[in-house]
Amino acid sequence: MDLSKFDPNTSGNPNYNIFGLPFTEEEARLVILPVPWEVTVSYLAGTARAPERILKASLHVDIFDVDIYDGWKQGFFLREPDKKILLKSDYLRKESELYINYISHGEKLDDNRFMCKTLREVNEGCEFLNGWVYEQAKALLNKGKLVGILGGDHSVPLGFYKAIAEKYGEFGILQVDAHCDLRKAYMGLKYSHASIMHNALAEVPGIVKLVQIGVRDFCESEWEYIQQSNNRVVTYFDKKIKELQYEGHNWNVITQQIIDNLPPKVFISFDIDGLNRTLCPHTGMPVPGGFEAEQMFFLFKKILDSGRKIIGFDLCETGVSSNEWDENVGARVLFKLCNLTVASN
């Protein structure tokens, strides 16, 4: 499109789209699919409203990136969140809260028909969401678009993984996260946010490698899953990374070790709670520790330099706050992911 009258040095125009960019969906090379869904969140809610709040915050992001010069000129576009999906999420979220509260008190599910019905409705709703995401993502990929997912909780990208596997064949996931998300049907919720990677590895054989970084909150069954994965899952626990740094290893060396485990095609799954909690205080499940944003940007740049292809991304679990701090951090992470993806293709 003609950008001769667009000034990239001024403040973002709210009449335009994400980051104040003047692209339509048809003109944009990369389309961001918002998924306003947080049905299975087991602690803090709010992430379903993140896409609209990140859109607002994105108008204050400077679009000049010295690492990926003029990447934005290829066009980024954020779709409007689907109100029907949001309403369905709000309804099922209330149902899920009742169920989670019941189970958390040690009550037996079989003793309560209402809770059995509630669990079935929530699981069916999540299965519907997976299908919806798959169809939306597949249609965009078939149009030749690069695609990113903006959550919502971390359960939302499963359908996208299936669509991307059909498009690109075998690939690996780099998961930035405070949690492993390898629990099977957490609390009986088959498509829980705490089960996304378990479900992805079970349902998407095209995922040949899962490399997790920053994990610092996990259970025994997840530890055992990793140990028994035959190296399909490689986890760089936050504790181990910190210990290596304390012993004198620099981040560049650790970064290279991480990248060496990745196949030629890489999908970045970014749960924002992988960052230091000071950067995401209102995320769904905050945990002490984590990365600085610049550490991740350095890692992503090195992935690009290695010649690997970034085929897509999801950004999930951004909280909403009264001072919009979480949303501002989320917007900047989103911009970097968009730039990296277009530069890699």
LUMZAZA-59986 format. One record per residue (C-alpha): residue number from 1; residue in three letters; x, y, z. Coordinates in Angstrom, 3 decimals. Example, Ala and Ser with C-alpha at 12.3 -4.5 7.8 and 13.67 -1.06 7.14 Angstrom:
2
+-----+------+----------+----------+----------+
! seq ! type !        x !        y !        z !
+-----+------+----------+----------+----------+
!   1 !  ALA !   12.300 !   -4.500 !    7.800 !
!   2 !  SER !   13.670 !   -1.060 !    7.140 !
+-----+------+----------+----------+----------+
This chain:
345
+-----+------+----------+----------+----------+
! seq ! type !        x !        y !        z !
+-----+------+----------+----------+----------+
!   1 !  MET !    0.000 !    0.000 !    0.000 !
!   2 !  ASP !    0.996 !    3.640 !   -0.353 !
!   3 !  LEU !    2.631 !    4.741 !    2.922 !
!   4 !  SER !    3.904 !    8.076 !    1.615 !
!   5 !  LYS !    1.426 !   10.017 !    3.780 !
!   6 !  PHE !    1.886 !    7.884 !    6.899 !
!   7 !  ASP !    4.195 !    9.351 !    9.539 !
!   8 !  PRO !    5.824 !    6.567 !   11.600 !
!   9 !  ASN !    7.334 !    9.129 !   13.996 !
!  10 !  THR !    4.091 !   10.498 !   15.400 !
!  11 !  SER !    1.687 !    9.075 !   17.976 !
!  12 !  GLY !   -0.536 !    6.159 !   16.994 !
!  13 !  ASN !   -3.793 !    7.084 !   15.289 !
!  14 !  PRO !   -6.756 !    5.389 !   17.070 !
!  15 !  ASN !   -8.634 !    5.366 !   13.775 !
!  16 !  TYR !   -6.096 !    2.870 !   12.472 !
!  17 !  ASN !   -5.362 !   -0.654 !   13.684 !
!  18 !  ILE !   -2.790 !   -2.298 !   15.972 !
!  19 !  PHE !    0.242 !   -0.068 !   16.711 !
!  20 !  GLY !   -1.574 !    2.712 !   14.855 !
!  21 !  LEU !   -0.762 !    1.089 !   11.501 !
!  22 !  PRO !   -2.978 !    1.959 !    8.508 !
!  23 !  PHE !   -3.374 !   -1.569 !    7.094 !
!  24 !  THR !   -6.529 !   -3.509 !    6.365 !
!  25 !  GLU !   -6.614 !   -7.256 !    6.856 !
!  26 !  GLU !   -6.291 !   -7.768 !    3.114 !
!  27 !  GLU !   -3.214 !   -5.521 !    2.915 !
!  28 !  ALA !   -1.437 !   -6.905 !    5.984 !
!  29 !  ARG !    1.052 !   -9.733 !    5.653 !
!  30 !  LEU !    0.531 !  -10.801 !    9.262 !
!  31 !  VAL !   -2.889 !  -11.108 !   10.869 !
!  32 !  ILE !   -3.340 !  -11.388 !   14.627 !
!  33 !  LEU !   -6.313 !  -13.484 !   15.686 !
!  34 !  PRO !   -7.613 !  -12.453 !   19.127 !
!  35 !  VAL !   -9.114 !  -15.223 !   21.232 !
!  36 !  PRO !  -10.944 !  -13.675 !   24.219 !
!  37 !  TRP !  -11.213 !  -16.872 !   26.247 !
!  38 !  GLU !  -10.368 !  -17.685 !   29.866 !
!  39 !  VAL !  -12.776 !  -20.446 !   30.830 !
!  40 !  THR !  -10.283 !  -22.706 !   32.622 !
!  41 !  VAL !   -8.225 !  -20.070 !   34.474 !
!  42 !  SER !   -7.697 !  -21.452 !   37.965 !
!  43 !  TYR !   -6.490 !  -18.293 !   39.736 !
!  44 !  LEU !   -6.686 !  -14.686 !   38.436 !
!  45 !  ALA !   -9.111 !  -13.773 !   35.635 !
!  46 !  GLY !   -8.982 !  -10.875 !   33.162 !
!  47 !  THR !   -7.002 !  -12.236 !   30.228 !
!  48 !  ALA !  -10.097 !  -12.488 !   28.011 !
!  49 !  ARG !  -10.113 !   -8.679 !   27.880 !
!  50 !  ALA !   -6.419 !   -8.459 !   27.034 !
!  51 !  PRO !   -6.728 !   -8.170 !   23.215 !
!  52 !  GLU !   -8.806 !   -4.980 !   23.324 !
!  53 !  ARG !   -6.624 !   -3.511 !   26.074 !
!  54 !  ILE !   -3.411 !   -4.369 !   24.217 !
!  55 !  LEU !   -4.836 !   -2.696 !   21.108 !
!  56 !  LYS !   -5.267 !    0.518 !   23.091 !
!  57 !  ALA !   -1.796 !    0.296 !   24.621 !
!  58 !  SER !   -0.206 !   -0.497 !   21.248 !
!  59 !  LEU !   -0.869 !    3.041 !   20.014 !
!  60 !  HIS !    1.961 !    4.164 !   22.311 !
!  61 !  VAL !    4.544 !    1.684 !   20.975 !
!  62 !  ASP !    7.230 !    3.229 !   18.784 !
!  63 !  ILE !    7.340 !    1.164 !   15.616 !
!  64 !  PHE !   11.043 !    1.677 !   14.903 !
!  65 !  ASP !   13.023 !   -1.505 !   15.624 !
!  66 !  VAL !   16.772 !   -1.342 !   15.046 !
!  67 !  ASP !   16.996 !   -5.146 !   14.790 !
!  68 !  ILE !   14.260 !   -5.507 !   12.148 !
!  69 !  TYR !   14.245 !   -2.285 !   10.209 !
!  70 !  ASP !   10.882 !   -1.421 !    8.610 !
!  71 !  GLY !    9.328 !   -4.775 !    9.470 !
!  72 !  TRP !    6.036 !   -3.015 !   10.153 !
!  73 !  LYS !    5.849 !   -1.933 !    6.504 !
!  74 !  GLN !    4.850 !   -5.476 !    5.615 !
!  75 !  GLY !    1.629 !   -4.865 !    7.530 !
!  76 !  PHE !    0.201 !   -6.095 !   10.835 !
!  77 !  PHE !   -3.530 !   -6.305 !   11.468 !
!  78 !  LEU !   -5.467 !   -7.263 !   14.591 !
!  79 !  ARG !   -8.965 !   -8.585 !   14.044 !
!  80 !  GLU !  -11.735 !   -7.341 !   16.306 !
!  81 !  PRO !  -12.401 !   -9.842 !   19.123 !
!  82 !  ASP !  -15.431 !  -12.010 !   18.414 !
!  83 !  LYS !  -18.133 !  -10.929 !   20.879 !
!  84 !  LYS !  -19.859 !  -14.306 !   20.728 !
!  85 !  ILE !  -16.654 !  -16.026 !   21.827 !
!  86 !  LEU !  -16.247 !  -13.527 !   24.659 !
!  87 !  LEU !  -19.836 !  -14.005 !   25.832 !
!  88 !  LYS !  -19.416 !  -17.778 !   25.721 !
!  89 !  SER !  -16.205 !  -17.430 !   27.717 !
!  90 !  ASP !  -17.891 !  -15.240 !   30.339 !
!  91 !  TYR !  -20.741 !  -17.705 !   30.783 !
!  92 !  LEU !  -18.565 !  -20.814 !   30.964 !
!  93 !  ARG !  -16.074 !  -19.022 !   33.203 !
!  94 !  LYS !  -18.768 !  -18.708 !   35.871 !
!  95 !  GLU !  -19.620 !  -22.388 !   35.449 !
!  96 !  SER !  -15.965 !  -23.324 !   35.679 !
!  97 !  GLU !  -15.475 !  -21.274 !   38.852 !
!  98 !  LEU !  -18.287 !  -23.155 !   40.567 !
!  99 !  TYR !  -16.819 !  -26.471 !   39.501 !
! 100 !  ILE !  -13.226 !  -25.597 !   40.472 !
! 101 !  ASN !  -14.370 !  -24.368 !   43.879 !
! 102 !  TYR !  -16.315 !  -27.609 !   44.421 !
! 103 !  ILE !  -13.402 !  -29.848 !   43.434 !
! 104 !  SER !  -10.876 !  -27.781 !   45.405 !
! 105 !  HIS !  -12.742 !  -28.549 !   48.624 !
! 106 !  GLY !  -12.213 !  -32.264 !   48.102 !
! 107 !  GLU !  -15.780 !  -33.019 !   47.105 !
! 108 !  LYS !  -16.450 !  -36.093 !   44.948 !
! 109 !  LEU !  -17.686 !  -35.343 !   41.454 !
! 110 !  ASP !  -19.904 !  -38.439 !   41.212 !
! 111 !  ASP !  -21.874 !  -37.250 !   44.231 !
! 112 !  ASN !  -23.167 !  -34.157 !   42.445 !
! 113 !  ARG !  -25.105 !  -34.422 !   39.166 !
! 114 !  PHE !  -25.096 !  -30.650 !   38.697 !
! 115 !  MET !  -21.293 !  -30.536 !   38.857 !
! 116 !  CYS !  -21.055 !  -33.469 !   36.445 !
! 117 !  LYS !  -23.221 !  -31.537 !   34.018 !
! 118 !  THR !  -21.141 !  -28.383 !   34.571 !
! 119 !  LEU !  -17.899 !  -30.196 !   33.832 !
! 120 !  ARG !  -19.369 !  -31.681 !   30.660 !
! 121 !  GLU !  -20.562 !  -28.241 !   29.459 !
! 122 !  VAL !  -17.182 !  -26.638 !   30.130 !
! 123 !  ASN !  -15.269 !  -29.382 !   28.332 !
! 124 !  GLU !  -17.655 !  -29.199 !   25.371 !
! 125 !  GLY !  -17.264 !  -25.426 !   25.262 !
! 126 !  CYS !  -13.487 !  -25.708 !   25.207 !
! 127 !  GLU !  -13.676 !  -28.305 !   22.438 !
! 128 !  PHE !  -15.856 !  -25.892 !   20.456 !
! 129 !  LEU !  -13.260 !  -23.149 !   20.976 !
! 130 !  ASN !  -10.475 !  -25.399 !   19.679 !
! 131 !  GLY !  -12.457 !  -26.036 !   16.513 !
! 132 !  TRP !  -13.228 !  -22.351 !   16.072 !
! 133 !  VAL !   -9.565 !  -21.363 !   16.381 !
! 134 !  TYR !   -8.572 !  -24.114 !   13.950 !
! 135 !  GLU !  -11.033 !  -22.941 !   11.302 !
! 136 !  GLN !  -10.126 !  -19.263 !   11.696 !
! 137 !  ALA !   -6.390 !  -19.924 !   11.569 !
! 138 !  LYS !   -6.641 !  -22.375 !    8.685 !
! 139 !  ALA !   -8.590 !  -19.880 !    6.577 !
! 140 !  LEU !   -5.960 !  -17.192 !    7.168 !
! 141 !  LEU !   -3.070 !  -19.552 !    6.422 !
! 142 !  ASN !   -4.790 !  -20.648 !    3.207 !
! 143 !  LYS !   -4.878 !  -16.995 !    2.156 !
! 144 !  GLY !   -1.108 !  -16.858 !    2.504 !
! 145 !  LYS !   -1.172 !  -14.850 !    5.718 !
! 146 !  LEU !    1.275 !  -15.169 !    8.550 !
! 147 !  VAL !   -0.715 !  -15.625 !   11.736 !
! 148 !  GLY !   -0.327 !  -14.916 !   15.430 !
! 149 !  ILE !   -2.751 !  -15.718 !   18.253 !
! 150 !  LEU !   -3.485 !  -13.210 !   21.023 !
! 151 !  GLY !   -5.128 !  -14.693 !   24.117 !
! 152 !  GLY !   -6.868 !  -15.153 !   26.398 !
! 153 !  ASP !   -5.552 !  -17.938 !   28.596 !
! 154 !  HIS !   -2.921 !  -20.375 !   27.389 !
! 155 !  SER !   -5.432 !  -23.040 !   26.376 !
! 156 !  VAL !   -6.420 !  -21.102 !   23.245 !
! 157 !  PRO !   -3.731 !  -21.964 !   20.634 !
! 158 !  LEU !   -4.359 !  -25.723 !   20.331 !
! 159 !  GLY !   -6.471 !  -25.387 !   17.191 !
! 160 !  PHE !   -3.815 !  -23.121 !   15.716 !
! 161 !  TYR !   -1.114 !  -25.738 !   16.321 !
! 162 !  LYS !   -3.203 !  -28.201 !   14.306 !
! 163 !  ALA !   -3.670 !  -25.733 !   11.453 !
! 164 !  ILE !    0.002 !  -24.787 !   11.395 !
! 165 !  ALA !    1.034 !  -28.448 !   11.309 !
! 166 !  GLU !   -1.133 !  -28.971 !    8.224 !
! 167 !  LYS !    0.481 !  -25.937 !    6.604 !
! 168 !  TYR !    4.140 !  -26.432 !    7.500 !
! 169 !  GLY !    4.582 !  -30.088 !    8.460 !
! 170 !  GLU !    6.925 !  -30.891 !   11.345 !
! 171 !  PHE !    7.978 !  -28.072 !   13.645 !
! 172 !  GLY !    9.110 !  -27.319 !   17.172 !
! 173 !  ILE !    7.619 !  -25.105 !   19.849 !
! 174 !  LEU !    9.681 !  -22.742 !   21.944 !
! 175 !  GLN !    7.557 !  -22.232 !   25.057 !
! 176 !  VAL !    8.287 !  -19.247 !   27.291 !
! 177 !  ASP !    6.411 !  -19.993 !   30.493 !
! 178 !  ALA !    6.539 !  -20.161 !   34.274 !
! 179 !  HIS !    4.687 !  -23.490 !   34.031 !
! 180 !  CYS !    5.131 !  -26.730 !   32.107 !
! 181 !  ASP !    1.436 !  -26.979 !   31.160 !
! 182 !  LEU !    1.901 !  -30.742 !   30.847 !
! 183 !  ARG !   -0.858 !  -31.867 !   33.238 !
! 184 !  LYS !   -3.392 !  -34.295 !   31.825 !
! 185 !  ALA !   -6.955 !  -32.918 !   32.126 !
! 186 !  TYR !   -6.097 !  -30.669 !   35.061 !
! 187 !  MET !   -8.884 !  -30.881 !   37.672 !
! 188 !  GLY !  -10.935 !  -32.847 !   35.144 !
! 189 !  LEU !  -10.846 !  -29.993 !   32.625 !
! 190 !  LYS !   -9.582 !  -31.687 !   29.469 !
! 191 !  TYR !   -8.553 !  -28.484 !   27.720 !
! 192 !  SER !   -7.301 !  -26.595 !   30.745 !
! 193 !  HIS !   -4.704 !  -23.853 !   30.354 !
! 194 !  ALA !   -2.514 !  -26.106 !   32.525 !
! 195 !  SER !   -2.808 !  -28.904 !   29.932 !
! 196 !  ILE !   -2.106 !  -27.068 !   26.667 !
! 197 !  MET !    1.274 !  -28.655 !   25.966 !
! 198 !  HIS !    0.134 !  -32.120 !   27.064 !
! 199 !  ASN !   -2.766 !  -31.832 !   24.614 !
! 200 !  ALA !   -0.570 !  -30.381 !   21.871 !
! 201 !  LEU !    1.924 !  -33.241 !   22.072 !
! 202 !  ALA !   -0.899 !  -35.813 !   22.211 !
! 203 !  GLU !   -3.011 !  -34.393 !   19.379 !
! 204 !  VAL !   -0.475 !  -32.790 !   17.020 !
! 205 !  PRO !    2.168 !  -35.341 !   15.938 !
! 206 !  GLY !    3.763 !  -32.651 !   13.759 !
! 207 !  ILE !    5.213 !  -31.119 !   16.928 !
! 208 !  VAL !    8.522 !  -32.963 !   16.994 !
! 209 !  LYS !   10.119 !  -30.893 !   19.743 !
! 210 !  LEU !    8.966 !  -28.831 !   22.702 !
! 211 !  VAL !   11.643 !  -26.623 !   24.267 !
! 212 !  GLN !   10.459 !  -24.970 !   27.469 !
! 213 !  ILE !   12.300 !  -22.090 !   29.125 !
! 214 !  GLY !   11.737 !  -20.246 !   32.381 !
! 215 !  VAL !    9.652 !  -22.960 !   34.071 !
! 216 !  ARG !    9.613 !  -22.553 !   37.856 !
! 217 !  ASP !    6.271 !  -23.986 !   38.979 !
! 218 !  PHE !    5.479 !  -27.619 !   38.144 !
! 219 !  CYS !    4.260 !  -30.863 !   39.658 !
! 220 !  GLU !    5.724 !  -34.347 !   39.949 !
! 221 !  SER !    3.703 !  -35.805 !   37.077 !
! 222 !  GLU !    4.997 !  -33.081 !   34.757 !
! 223 !  TRP !    8.566 !  -33.798 !   35.830 !
! 224 !  GLU !    8.027 !  -37.475 !   35.067 !
! 225 !  TYR !    6.436 !  -36.636 !   31.700 !
! 226 !  ILE !    9.555 !  -34.707 !   30.702 !
! 227 !  GLN !   11.884 !  -37.480 !   31.834 !
! 228 !  GLN !    9.904 !  -40.082 !   29.864 !
! 229 !  SER !    9.468 !  -37.988 !   26.694 !
! 230 !  ASN !   12.497 !  -39.497 !   24.935 !
! 231 !  ASN !   13.891 !  -35.978 !   24.506 !
! 232 !  ARG !   10.785 !  -34.734 !   22.697 !
! 233 !  VAL !   10.448 !  -32.277 !   25.588 !
! 234 !  VAL !   13.512 !  -30.331 !   26.745 !
! 235 !  THR !   12.974 !  -28.032 !   29.714 !
! 236 !  TYR !   15.310 !  -25.266 !   30.859 !
! 237 !  PHE !   14.039 !  -24.673 !   34.360 !
! 238 !  ASP !   14.387 !  -21.151 !   35.683 !
! 239 !  LYS !   16.348 !  -22.466 !   38.670 !
! 240 !  LYS !   18.911 !  -24.165 !   36.425 !
! 241 !  ILE !   19.300 !  -21.104 !   34.200 !
! 242 !  LYS !   19.887 !  -18.896 !   37.249 !
! 243 !  GLU !   22.417 !  -21.373 !   38.679 !
! 244 !  LEU !   24.339 !  -21.426 !   35.395 !
! 245 !  GLN !   24.462 !  -17.648 !   35.419 !
! 246 !  TYR !   25.593 !  -17.565 !   39.046 !
! 247 !  GLU !   28.414 !  -19.948 !   38.073 !
! 248 !  GLY !   29.602 !  -17.560 !   35.362 !
! 249 !  HIS !   27.829 !  -18.756 !   32.219 !
! 250 !  ASN !   26.575 !  -15.810 !   30.185 !
! 251 !  TRP !   23.164 !  -15.560 !   28.554 !
! 252 !  ASN !   24.622 !  -15.778 !   25.067 !
! 253 !  VAL !   26.064 !  -19.242 !   25.779 !
! 254 !  ILE !   22.832 !  -20.446 !   27.396 !
! 255 !  THR !   20.851 !  -19.055 !   24.467 !
! 256 !  GLN !   22.901 !  -21.067 !   21.996 !
! 257 !  GLN !   22.263 !  -24.254 !   23.960 !
! 258 !  ILE !   18.516 !  -23.572 !   23.812 !
! 259 !  ILE !   18.574 !  -22.880 !   20.077 !
! 260 !  ASP !   20.575 !  -26.040 !   19.351 !
! 261 !  ASN !   17.547 !  -28.057 !   20.514 !
! 262 !  LEU !   15.173 !  -26.386 !   18.044 !
! 263 !  PRO !   14.328 !  -27.820 !   14.602 !
! 264 !  PRO !   14.411 !  -25.702 !   11.413 !
! 265 !  LYS !   10.799 !  -24.500 !   11.828 !
! 266 !  VAL !    9.911 !  -22.867 !   15.132 !
! 267 !  PHE !    6.652 !  -21.738 !   16.688 !
! 268 !  ILE !    6.950 !  -19.351 !   19.656 !
! 269 !  SER !    4.416 !  -19.891 !   22.421 !
! 270 !  PHE !    4.766 !  -16.965 !   24.799 !
! 271 !  ASP !    2.918 !  -17.154 !   28.102 !
! 272 !  ILE !    3.695 !  -13.751 !   29.556 !
! 273 !  ASP !    4.106 !  -15.187 !   33.048 !
! 274 !  GLY !    7.462 !  -16.468 !   31.776 !
! 275 !  LEU !    8.654 !  -12.913 !   32.405 !
! 276 !  ASN !    9.622 !  -11.463 !   35.751 !
! 277 !  ARG !    6.426 !  -10.787 !   37.683 !
! 278 !  THR !    7.227 !   -7.062 !   37.872 !
! 279 !  LEU !    6.476 !   -7.006 !   34.127 !
! 280 !  CYS !    3.187 !   -8.925 !   34.378 !
! 281 !  PRO !    1.748 !   -8.517 !   37.900 !
! 282 !  HIS !   -1.839 !   -9.250 !   36.838 !
! 283 !  THR !   -1.224 !  -12.346 !   34.751 !
! 284 !  GLY !   -3.403 !  -15.363 !   35.488 !
! 285 !  MET !   -0.841 !  -17.306 !   37.547 !
! 286 !  PRO !    2.075 !  -15.053 !   38.585 !
! 287 !  VAL !    5.229 !  -16.746 !   39.924 !
! 288 !  PRO !    8.437 !  -15.212 !   41.369 !
! 289 !  GLY !   11.487 !  -15.330 !   39.103 !
! 290 !  GLY !   11.438 !  -15.219 !   35.323 !
! 291 !  PHE !   13.069 !  -13.318 !   32.484 !
! 292 !  GLU !   13.520 !   -9.717 !   31.527 !
! 293 !  ALA !   11.852 !   -8.877 !   28.222 !
! 294 !  GLU !   15.202 !   -8.017 !   26.629 !
! 295 !  GLN !   16.505 !  -11.501 !   27.427 !
! 296 !  MET !   13.698 !  -12.951 !   25.325 !
! 297 !  PHE !   14.195 !  -10.452 !   22.524 !
! 298 !  PHE !   17.896 !  -11.392 !   22.434 !
! 299 !  LEU !   16.996 !  -15.091 !   22.245 !
! 300 !  PHE !   14.478 !  -14.486 !   19.448 !
! 301 !  LYS !   17.035 !  -12.471 !   17.485 !
! 302 !  LYS !   19.520 !  -15.319 !   17.807 !
! 303 !  ILE !   16.898 !  -17.771 !   16.528 !
! 304 !  LEU !   16.486 !  -15.542 !   13.488 !
! 305 !  ASP !   20.262 !  -15.300 !   13.026 !
! 306 !  SER !   20.518 !  -19.107 !   13.165 !
! 307 !  GLY !   18.505 !  -19.405 !    9.954 !
! 308 !  ARG !   15.542 !  -21.075 !   11.611 !
! 309 !  LYS !   12.109 !  -20.083 !   10.381 !
! 310 !  ILE !    9.549 !  -18.656 !   12.820 !
! 311 !  ILE !    6.246 !  -19.926 !   11.440 !
! 312 !  GLY !    3.849 !  -18.391 !   13.959 !
! 313 !  PHE !    3.323 !  -17.408 !   17.560 !
! 314 !  ASP !    0.846 !  -17.101 !   20.372 !
! 315 !  LEU !    0.932 !  -14.534 !   23.180 !
! 316 !  CYS !   -1.252 !  -15.453 !   26.131 !
! 317 !  GLU !   -2.103 !  -14.684 !   29.765 !
! 318 !  THR !   -1.603 !  -10.907 !   29.640 !
! 319 !  GLY !   -3.512 !   -9.461 !   32.575 !
! 320 !  VAL !   -5.465 !   -6.223 !   32.655 !
! 321 !  SER !   -4.643 !   -3.505 !   35.174 !
! 322 !  SER !   -5.856 !   -0.086 !   36.239 !
! 323 !  ASN !   -2.598 !    1.571 !   35.174 !
! 324 !  GLU !   -2.317 !   -0.462 !   31.943 !
! 325 !  TRP !    1.207 !   -1.642 !   32.815 !
! 326 !  ASP !    0.558 !   -5.283 !   31.886 !
! 327 !  GLU !   -1.030 !   -4.226 !   28.605 !
! 328 !  ASN !    1.920 !   -1.977 !   27.726 !
! 329 !  VAL !    4.367 !   -4.805 !   28.287 !
! 330 !  GLY !    2.117 !   -7.155 !   26.308 !
! 331 !  ALA !    1.928 !   -4.701 !   23.411 !
! 332 !  ARG !    5.705 !   -4.469 !   23.202 !
! 333 !  VAL !    6.148 !   -8.230 !   23.295 !
! 334 !  LEU !    3.498 !   -8.520 !   20.576 !
! 335 !  PHE !    5.287 !   -5.987 !   18.370 !
! 336 !  LYS !    8.559 !   -7.868 !   18.663 !
! 337 !  LEU !    6.864 !  -11.188 !   17.823 !
! 338 !  CYS !    5.206 !   -9.638 !   14.760 !
! 339 !  ASN !    8.489 !   -8.162 !   13.541 !
! 340 !  LEU !   10.368 !  -11.406 !   14.046 !
! 341 !  THR !    7.771 !  -13.444 !   12.181 !
! 342 !  VAL !    7.683 !  -11.247 !    9.077 !
! 343 !  ALA !   11.484 !  -10.983 !    9.060 !
! 344 !  SER !   11.756 !  -14.772 !    9.194 !
! 345 !  ASN !    9.538 !  -15.383 !    6.177 !
+-----+------+----------+----------+----------+
